Amino acid sequence: MFEDLDPLLHSQLRLAVMSLLISVEEADFVYLKTETRATSGNLSVQIDKLNEAGYIEVRKTFQGKMPRTVCTITPAGINAFDAYVKSLKSYIGADRR
């Protein structure tokens, strides 16, 4: 009756990161941390999980002497996000209207 929700995206912080990345070309760690109000450690762990799943790509560079982490959503991440939203709509009956 109800479609399965992707357990990887069902985490509040991972879903927030994906929601931000779906609407921008790329986002750096500082931006994601500010927007999600997450701690650095927690955000880092969640970014690693999304990266390992192939939902996002992570580039680590330097800006001057400061490290910079930049994230982009992958086509697999876009598909997973779209499927998650579709599944969620089935729970609230949005597809039945």
Salt bridges, closest charged atoms under 4 A:
GLU26 OE1 - ARG59 NH2 3.23
ASP28 OD2 - ARG68 NE 3.54
